[in-house]
Amino acid sequence: AADAAREEEKSDLAGDLMQREFVTARRYSGTRVGRSRRVGVEDVGSALGQALVKELSCTTGRCIIRGVLGGFFKGR
């Protein structure tokens, strides 16, 4: 009698599991995945820094730097 009760309980658990799988049909029940992060710009400060470096590397930026440094060291 005890064995029969255990077998019936196991079949009920299996039935509950199958019912749960059926109800949650196409829903993935794995671990949650965090959002992917973009590689590169992390915050506003680094974005401004990168923009400044790009600007200063071009011809206009070089002229500005040459003018500023020329103003500082004009007396030498």
Gaussian input, Z-matrix of N, CA and C with variables (Angstrom, degrees):
# hf/3-21g

backbone

0 1
 N
 C     1     B1
 C     2     B2     1     A1
 N     3     B3     2     A2     1     D1
 C     4     B4     3     A3     2     D2
 C     5     B5     4     A4     3     D3
 N     6     B6     5     A5     4     D4
 C     7     B7     6     A6     5     D5
 C     8     B8     7     A7     6     D6
 N     9     B9     8     A8     7     D7
 C    10    B10     9     A9     8     D8
 C    11    B11    10    A10     9     D9
 N    12    B12    11    A11    10    D10
 C    13    B13    12    A12    11    D11
 C    14    B14    13    A13    12    D12
 N    15    B15    14    A14    13    D13
 C    16    B16    15    A15    14    D14
 C    17    B17    16    A16    15    D15
 N    18    B18    17    A17    16    D16
 C    19    B19    18    A18    17    D17
 C    20    B20    19    A19    18    D18
 N    21    B21    20    A20    19    D19
 C    22    B22    21    A21    20    D20
 C    23    B23    22    A22    21    D21
 N    24    B24    23    A23    22    D22
 C    25    B25    24    A24    23    D23
 C    26    B26    25    A25    24    D24
 N    27    B27    26    A26    25    D25
 C    28    B28    27    A27    26    D26
 C    29    B29    28    A28    27    D27
 N    30    B30    29    A29    28    D28
 C    31    B31    30    A30    29    D29
 C    32    B32    31    A31    30    D30
 N    33    B33    32    A32    31    D31
 C    34    B34    33    A33    32    D32
 C    35    B35    34    A34    33    D33
 N    36    B36    35    A35    34    D34
 C    37    B37    36    A36    35    D35
 C    38    B38    37    A37    36    D36
 N    39    B39    38    A38    37    D37
 C    40    B40    39    A39    38    D38
 C    41    B41    40    A40    39    D39
 N    42    B42    41    A41    40    D40
 C    43    B43    42    A42    41    D41
 C    44    B44    43    A43    42    D42
 N    45    B45    44    A44    43    D43
 C    46    B46    45    A45    44    D44
 C    47    B47    46    A46    45    D45
 N    48    B48    47    A47    46    D46
 C    49    B49    48    A48    47    D47
 C    50    B50    49    A49    48    D48
 N    51    B51    50    A50    49    D49
 C    52    B52    51    A51    50    D50
 C    53    B53    52    A52    51    D51
 N    54    B54    53    A53    52    D52
 C    55    B55    54    A54    53    D53
 C    56    B56    55    A55    54    D54
 N    57    B57    56    A56    55    D55
 C    58    B58    57    A57    56    D56
 C    59    B59    58    A58    57    D57
 N    60    B60    59    A59    58    D58
 C    61    B61    60    A60    59    D59
 C    62    B62    61    A61    60    D60
 N    63    B63    62    A62    61    D61
 C    64    B64    63    A63    62    D62
 C    65    B65    64    A64    63    D63
 N    66    B66    65    A65    64    D64
 C    67    B67    66    A66    65    D65
 C    68    B68    67    A67    66    D66
 N    69    B69    68    A68    67    D67
 C    70    B70    69    A69    68    D68
 C    71    B71    70    A70    69    D69
 N    72    B72    71    A71    70    D70
 C    73    B73    72    A72    71    D71
 C    74    B74    73    A73    72    D72
 N    75    B75    74    A74    73    D73
 C    76    B76    75    A75    74    D74
 C    77    B77    76    A76    75    D75
 N    78    B78    77    A77    76    D76
 C    79    B79    78    A78    77    D77
 C    80    B80    79    A79    78    D78
 N    81    B81    80    A80    79    D79
 C    82    B82    81    A81    80    D80
 C    83    B83    82    A82    81    D81
 N    84    B84    83    A83    82    D82
 C    85    B85    84    A84    83    D83
 C    86    B86    85    A85    84    D84
 N    87    B87    86    A86    85    D85
 C    88    B88    87    A87    86    D86
 C    89    B89    88    A88    87    D87
 N    90    B90    89    A89    88    D88
 C    91    B91    90    A90    89    D89
 C    92    B92    91    A91    90    D90
 N    93    B93    92    A92    91    D91
 C    94    B94    93    A93    92    D92
 C    95    B95    94    A94    93    D93
 N    96    B96    95    A95    94    D94
 C    97    B97    96    A96    95    D95
 C    98    B98    97    A97    96    D96
 N    99    B99    98    A98    97    D97
 C   100   B100    99    A99    98    D98
 C   101   B101   100   A100    99    D99
 N   102   B102   101   A101   100   D100
 C   103   B103   102   A102   101   D101
 C   104   B104   103   A103   102   D102
 N   105   B105   104   A104   103   D103
 C   106   B106   105   A105   104   D104
 C   107   B107   106   A106   105   D105
 N   108   B108   107   A107   106   D106
 C   109   B109   108   A108   107   D107
 C   110   B110   109   A109   108   D108
 N   111   B111   110   A110   109   D109
 C   112   B112   111   A111   110   D110
 C   113   B113   112   A112   111   D111
 N   114   B114   113   A113   112   D112
 C   115   B115   114   A114   113   D113
 C   116   B116   115   A115   114   D114
 N   117   B117   116   A116   115   D115
 C   118   B118   117   A117   116   D116
 C   119   B119   118   A118   117   D117
 N   120   B120   119   A119   118   D118
 C   121   B121   120   A120   119   D119
 C   122   B122   121   A121   120   D120
 N   123   B123   122   A122   121   D121
 C   124   B124   123   A123   122   D122
 C   125   B125   124   A124   123   D123
 N   126   B126   125   A125   124   D124
 C   127   B127   126   A126   125   D125
 C   128   B128   127   A127   126   D126
 N   129   B129   128   A128   127   D127
 C   130   B130   129   A129   128   D128
 C   131   B131   130   A130   129   D129
 N   132   B132   131   A131   130   D130
 C   133   B133   132   A132   131   D131
 C   134   B134   133   A133   132   D132
 N   135   B135   134   A134   133   D133
 C   136   B136   135   A135   134   D134
 C   137   B137   136   A136   135   D135
 N   138   B138   137   A137   136   D136
 C   139   B139   138   A138   137   D137
 C   140   B140   139   A139   138   D138
 N   141   B141   140   A140   139   D139
 C   142   B142   141   A141   140   D140
 C   143   B143   142   A142   141   D141
 N   144   B144   143   A143   142   D142
 C   145   B145   144   A144   143   D143
 C   146   B146   145   A145   144   D144
 N   147   B147   146   A146   145   D145
 C   148   B148   147   A147   146   D146
 C   149   B149   148   A148   147   D147
 N   150   B150   149   A149   148   D148
 C   151   B151   150   A150   149   D149
 C   152   B152   151   A151   150   D150
 N   153   B153   152   A152   151   D151
 C   154   B154   153   A153   152   D152
 C   155   B155   154   A154   153   D153
 N   156   B156   155   A155   154   D154
 C   157   B157   156   A156   155   D155
 C   158   B158   157   A157   156   D156
 N   159   B159   158   A158   157   D157
 C   160   B160   159   A159   158   D158
 C   161   B161   160   A160   159   D159
 N   162   B162   161   A161   160   D160
 C   163   B163   162   A162   161   D161
 C   164   B164   163   A163   162   D162
 N   165   B165   164   A164   163   D163
 C   166   B166   165   A165   164   D164
 C   167   B167   166   A166   165   D165
 N   168   B168   167   A167   166   D166
 C   169   B169   168   A168   167   D167
 C   170   B170   169   A169   168   D168
 N   171   B171   170   A170   169   D169
 C   172   B172   171   A171   170   D170
 C   173   B173   172   A172   171   D171
 N   174   B174   173   A173   172   D172
 C   175   B175   174   A174   173   D173
 C   176   B176   175   A175   174   D174
 N   177   B177   176   A176   175   D175
 C   178   B178   177   A177   176   D176
 C   179   B179   178   A178   177   D177
 N   180   B180   179   A179   178   D178
 C   181   B181   180   A180   179   D179
 C   182   B182   181   A181   180   D180
 N   183   B183   182   A182   181   D181
 C   184   B184   183   A183   182   D182
 C   185   B185   184   A184   183   D183
 N   186   B186   185   A185   184   D184
 C   187   B187   186   A186   185   D185
 C   188   B188   187   A187   186   D186
 N   189   B189   188   A188   187   D187
 C   190   B190   189   A189   188   D188
 C   191   B191   190   A190   189   D189
 N   192   B192   191   A191   190   D190
 C   193   B193   192   A192   191   D191
 C   194   B194   193   A193   192   D192
 N   195   B195   194   A194   193   D193
 C   196   B196   195   A195   194   D194
 C   197   B197   196   A196   195   D195
 N   198   B198   197   A197   196   D196
 C   199   B199   198   A198   197   D197
 C   200   B200   199   A199   198   D198
 N   201   B201   200   A200   199   D199
 C   202   B202   201   A201   200   D200
 C   203   B203   202   A202   201   D201
 N   204   B204   203   A203   202   D202
 C   205   B205   204   A204   203   D203
 C   206   B206   205   A205   204   D204
 N   207   B207   206   A206   205   D205
 C   208   B208   207   A207   206   D206
 C   209   B209   208   A208   207   D207
 N   210   B210   209   A209   208   D208
 C   211   B211   210   A210   209   D209
 C   212   B212   211   A211   210   D210
 N   213   B213   212   A212   211   D211
 C   214   B214   213   A213   212   D212
 C   215   B215   214   A214   213   D213
 N   216   B216   215   A215   214   D214
 C   217   B217   216   A216   215   D215
 C   218   B218   217   A217   216   D216
 N   219   B219   218   A218   217   D217
 C   220   B220   219   A219   218   D218
 C   221   B221   220   A220   219   D219
 N   222   B222   221   A221   220   D220
 C   223   B223   222   A222   221   D221
 C   224   B224   223   A223   222   D222
 N   225   B225   224   A224   223   D223
 C   226   B226   225   A225   224   D224
 C   227   B227   226   A226   225   D225

   B1=1.4587
   B2=1.5231
   B3=1.3657
   B4=1.4630
   B5=1.5269
   B6=1.3473
   B7=1.4667
   B8=1.5266
   B9=1.2886
   B10=1.4638
   B11=1.5246
   B12=1.3304
   B13=1.4664
   B14=1.5280
   B15=1.3453
   B16=1.4703
   B17=1.5296
   B18=1.3227
   B19=1.4679
   B20=1.5270
   B21=1.3270
   B22=1.4647
   B23=1.5292
   B24=1.3314
   B25=1.4640
   B26=1.5287
   B27=1.3412
   B28=1.4629
   B29=1.5239
   B30=1.3238
   B31=1.4643
   B32=1.5276
   B33=1.3447
   B34=1.4676
   B35=1.5278
   B36=1.3451
   B37=1.4666
   B38=1.5255
   B39=1.3295
   B40=1.4614
   B41=1.5246
   B42=1.3226
   B43=1.4643
   B44=1.5172
   B45=1.3432
   B46=1.4623
   B47=1.5231
   B48=1.3299
   B49=1.4614
   B50=1.5253
   B51=1.3164
   B52=1.4624
   B53=1.5204
   B54=1.3277
   B55=1.4661
   B56=1.5265
   B57=1.3333
   B58=1.4608
   B59=1.5291
   B60=1.3401
   B61=1.4634
   B62=1.5259
   B63=1.3244
   B64=1.4593
   B65=1.5227
   B66=1.3189
   B67=1.4653
   B68=1.5256
   B69=1.3242
   B70=1.4619
   B71=1.5213
   B72=1.2661
   B73=1.4644
   B74=1.5090
   B75=0.9157
   B76=1.4507
   B77=1.5195
   B78=1.2918
   B79=1.4662
   B80=1.5114
   B81=1.2935
   B82=1.4595
   B83=1.5152
   B84=1.3204
   B85=1.4599
   B86=1.5199
   B87=1.3302
   B88=1.4562
   B89=1.5182
   B90=1.3064
   B91=1.4596
   B92=1.5162
   B93=1.3194
   B94=1.4617
   B95=1.5238
   B96=1.2927
   B97=1.4573
   B98=1.5174
   B99=1.3270
   B100=1.4506
   B101=1.5154
   B102=1.2941
   B103=1.4582
   B104=1.5169
   B105=1.2980
   B106=1.4604
   B107=1.5203
   B108=1.3028
   B109=1.4560
   B110=1.5127
   B111=1.3109
   B112=1.4518
   B113=1.5148
   B114=1.2840
   B115=1.4565
   B116=1.5171
   B117=1.3222
   B118=1.4601
   B119=1.5104
   B120=1.3204
   B121=1.4583
   B122=1.5249
   B123=1.3378
   B124=1.4556
   B125=1.5224
   B126=1.3192
   B127=1.4559
   B128=1.5221
   B129=1.3238
   B130=1.4598
   B131=1.5233
   B132=1.3232
   B133=1.4626
   B134=1.5117
   B135=1.3328
   B136=1.4660
   B137=1.5263
   B138=1.3401
   B139=1.4650
   B140=1.5233
   B141=1.3356
   B142=1.4636
   B143=1.5217
   B144=1.3125
   B145=1.4586
   B146=1.5177
   B147=1.3215
   B148=1.4608
   B149=1.5204
   B150=1.3261
   B151=1.4630
   B152=1.5197
   B153=1.3311
   B154=1.4608
   B155=1.5287
   B156=1.3056
   B157=1.4640
   B158=1.5220
   B159=1.3357
   B160=1.4647
   B161=1.5237
   B162=1.3255
   B163=1.4607
   B164=1.5227
   B165=1.3095
   B166=1.4616
   B167=1.5230
   B168=1.3109
   B169=1.4603
   B170=1.5251
   B171=1.3241
   B172=1.4598
   B173=1.5320
   B174=1.3082
   B175=1.4671
   B176=1.5214
   B177=1.3295
   B178=1.4622
   B179=1.5187
   B180=1.3010
   B181=1.4599
   B182=1.5155
   B183=1.3207
   B184=1.4671
   B185=1.5206
   B186=1.3216
   B187=1.4700
   B188=1.5242
   B189=1.3255
   B190=1.4701
   B191=1.5213
   B192=1.3220
   B193=1.4680
   B194=1.5216
   B195=1.3314
   B196=1.4595
   B197=1.5300
   B198=1.3322
   B199=1.4631
   B200=1.5161
   B201=1.3330
   B202=1.4657
   B203=1.5186
   B204=1.3178
   B205=1.4622
   B206=1.5283
   B207=1.3314
   B208=1.4606
   B209=1.5146
   B210=1.3239
   B211=1.4625
   B212=1.5160
   B213=1.3171
   B214=1.4685
   B215=1.5241
   B216=1.3158
   B217=1.4653
   B218=1.5305
   B219=1.3309
   B220=1.4520
   B221=1.5306
   B222=1.3087
   B223=1.4586
   B224=1.5132
   B225=1.3089
   B226=1.4739
   B227=1.4689
   A1=110.09
   A2=115.56
   A3=119.08
   A4=110.08
   A5=115.29
   A6=118.41
   A7=110.69
   A8=116.59
   A9=120.70
   A10=110.43
   A11=116.43
   A12=120.24
   A13=110.29
   A14=116.57
   A15=120.05
   A16=111.06
   A17=116.13
   A18=120.15
   A19=110.67
   A20=115.75
   A21=119.71
   A22=110.36
   A23=116.48
   A24=120.49
   A25=110.41
   A26=117.00
   A27=120.29
   A28=110.86
   A29=116.50
   A30=119.29
   A31=110.52
   A32=117.21
   A33=120.27
   A34=110.43
   A35=116.60
   A36=119.91
   A37=110.78
   A38=116.52
   A39=120.15
   A40=110.17
   A41=116.43
   A42=120.44
   A43=111.40
   A44=117.17
   A45=120.80
   A46=110.63
   A47=115.98
   A48=120.14
   A49=110.40
   A50=116.69
   A51=119.79
   A52=111.08
   A53=117.14
   A54=120.77
   A55=110.04
   A56=116.80
   A57=121.16
   A58=110.35
   A59=116.91
   A60=120.87
   A61=110.67
   A62=116.83
   A63=120.68
   A64=111.19
   A65=116.77
   A66=120.86
   A67=110.63
   A68=116.88
   A69=119.87
   A70=110.36
   A71=118.68
   A72=125.63
   A73=113.53
   A74=158.58
   A75=160.67
   A76=116.12
   A77=117.96
   A78=119.46
   A79=109.04
   A80=116.07
   A81=120.64
   A82=108.40
   A83=116.89
   A84=119.99
   A85=111.79
   A86=117.69
   A87=121.20
   A88=111.02
   A89=115.58
   A90=119.41
   A91=109.77
   A92=115.33
   A93=120.03
   A94=109.21
   A95=115.15
   A96=120.86
   A97=108.10
   A98=115.91
   A99=119.73
   A100=111.05
   A101=116.00
   A102=119.95
   A103=109.86
   A104=115.14
   A105=118.53
   A106=108.78
   A107=114.99
   A108=119.77
   A109=109.40
   A110=114.75
   A111=118.82
   A112=109.00
   A113=115.68
   A114=120.36
   A115=106.85
   A116=117.09
   A117=119.70
   A118=110.78
   A119=116.11
   A120=121.91
   A121=109.92
   A122=117.00
   A123=120.30
   A124=111.90
   A125=117.75
   A126=119.22
   A127=109.45
   A128=115.68
   A129=121.51
   A130=110.79
   A131=117.28
   A132=120.85
   A133=112.75
   A134=116.46
   A135=118.49
   A136=110.90
   A137=117.12
   A138=119.75
   A139=110.49
   A140=116.32
   A141=119.64
   A142=110.82
   A143=116.71
   A144=120.41
   A145=111.91
   A146=116.51
   A147=120.08
   A148=111.17
   A149=117.01
   A150=120.34
   A151=110.71
   A152=116.74
   A153=121.03
   A154=110.83
   A155=117.42
   A156=120.84
   A157=110.42
   A158=117.45
   A159=120.26
   A160=110.78
   A161=116.33
   A162=120.37
   A163=111.06
   A164=117.28
   A165=120.26
   A166=112.40
   A167=117.65
   A168=119.39
   A169=111.71
   A170=119.18
   A171=120.69
   A172=110.10
   A173=116.62
   A174=122.15
   A175=111.61
   A176=117.40
   A177=120.70
   A178=110.33
   A179=116.85
   A180=120.85
   A181=112.14
   A182=115.96
   A183=119.45
   A184=111.04
   A185=116.72
   A186=120.03
   A187=110.70
   A188=116.87
   A189=120.55
   A190=109.71
   A191=117.04
   A192=120.81
   A193=110.40
   A194=117.11
   A195=120.50
   A196=110.44
   A197=116.45
   A198=120.03
   A199=112.19
   A200=117.33
   A201=120.96
   A202=110.08
   A203=116.87
   A204=119.95
   A205=111.03
   A206=116.68
   A207=119.80
   A208=111.82
   A209=116.60
   A210=120.38
   A211=111.73
   A212=117.68
   A213=120.87
   A214=111.92
   A215=116.17
   A216=120.20
   A217=112.76
   A218=116.97
   A219=120.88
   A220=111.71
   A221=116.52
   A222=120.90
   A223=114.28
   A224=118.95
   A225=120.90
   A226=111.78
   D1=-40.80
   D2=-179.46
   D3=-67.92
   D4=-38.37
   D5=178.58
   D6=-64.95
   D7=-40.01
   D8=179.37
   D9=-64.37
   D10=-38.65
   D11=179.25
   D12=-65.85
   D13=-40.98
   D14=179.13
   D15=-64.78
   D16=-42.67
   D17=179.18
   D18=-62.92
   D19=-40.96
   D20=179.35
   D21=-65.49
   D22=-39.76
   D23=178.92
   D24=-64.95
   D25=-41.55
   D26=178.02
   D27=-62.39
   D28=-41.84
   D29=-179.91
   D30=-67.50
   D31=-34.54
   D32=176.14
   D33=-65.11
   D34=-42.36
   D35=178.65
   D36=-63.85
   D37=-41.23
   D38=178.28
   D39=-64.93
   D40=-39.88
   D41=177.64
   D42=-64.61
   D43=-41.42
   D44=177.63
   D45=-63.00
   D46=-40.85
   D47=179.61
   D48=-64.15
   D49=-44.27
   D50=179.08
   D51=-65.52
   D52=-38.06
   D53=177.74
   D54=-63.80
   D55=-42.78
   D56=179.58
   D57=-63.53
   D58=-43.02
   D59=177.74
   D60=-61.51
   D61=-38.99
   D62=-179.90
   D63=-67.43
   D64=-41.47
   D65=-177.49
   D66=-68.32
   D67=-38.86
   D68=-178.61
   D69=-92.85
   D70=33.20
   D71=-171.35
   D72=-41.19
   D73=-157.20
   D74=178.18
   D75=-3.79
   D76=3.22
   D77=177.30
   D78=-87.86
   D79=127.41
   D80=-178.64
   D81=-80.35
   D82=124.40
   D83=-176.52
   D84=-105.40
   D85=25.43
   D86=179.49
   D87=-80.08
   D88=-165.61
   D89=-179.88
   D90=-72.44
   D91=152.78
   D92=179.52
   D93=-74.77
   D94=142.20
   D95=-178.59
   D96=-110.73
   D97=129.21
   D98=178.50
   D99=-73.49
   D100=165.12
   D101=179.35
   D102=-71.38
   D103=143.61
   D104=178.15
   D105=-74.43
   D106=146.11
   D107=-179.60
   D108=-102.86
   D109=145.02
   D110=176.19
   D111=-74.94
   D112=139.49
   D113=176.73
   D114=-85.86
   D115=130.64
   D116=178.76
   D117=130.20
   D118=-110.99
   D119=-172.67
   D120=-73.44
   D121=120.01
   D122=179.02
   D123=-96.41
   D124=-37.65
   D125=-177.16
   D126=-148.06
   D127=-177.70
   D128=-175.55
   D129=-66.73
   D130=-39.53
   D131=-178.85
   D132=-61.02
   D133=-44.64
   D134=-180.00
   D135=-70.61
   D136=-32.07
   D137=176.93
   D138=-65.31
   D139=-42.78
   D140=177.56
   D141=-65.68
   D142=-39.63
   D143=178.08
   D144=-61.47
   D145=-43.05
   D146=179.02
   D147=-66.12
   D148=-40.15
   D149=178.03
   D150=-64.09
   D151=-39.50
   D152=179.24
   D153=-65.22
   D154=-42.95
   D155=179.03
   D156=-63.31
   D157=-41.60
   D158=178.57
   D159=-63.54
   D160=-41.22
   D161=-179.17
   D162=-66.98
   D163=-41.67
   D164=-177.33
   D165=-74.54
   D166=-16.92
   D167=179.57
   D168=-82.70
   D169=-13.72
   D170=179.56
   D171=-86.87
   D172=177.50
   D173=-175.30
   D174=-63.84
   D175=-41.79
   D176=180.00
   D177=-62.94
   D178=-42.73
   D179=178.77
   D180=-62.96
   D181=-39.10
   D182=178.28
   D183=-65.09
   D184=-39.09
   D185=177.68
   D186=-63.97
   D187=-40.52
   D188=179.31
   D189=-64.28
   D190=-46.81
   D191=179.79
   D192=-62.27
   D193=-42.07
   D194=179.60
   D195=-62.13
   D196=-39.36
   D197=178.99
   D198=-67.68
   D199=-42.50
   D200=-179.60
   D201=-66.27
   D202=-47.90
   D203=-179.84
   D204=-67.06
   D205=-34.38
   D206=176.40
   D207=-64.22
   D208=-36.19
   D209=176.75
   D210=-67.02
   D211=-36.35
   D212=179.55
   D213=-70.96
   D214=-41.72
   D215=-172.05
   D216=-106.64
   D217=24.38
   D218=-177.92
   D219=-65.60
   D220=-34.08
   D221=-176.36
   D222=-76.51
   D223=-11.99
   D224=-175.98
   D225=-75.58

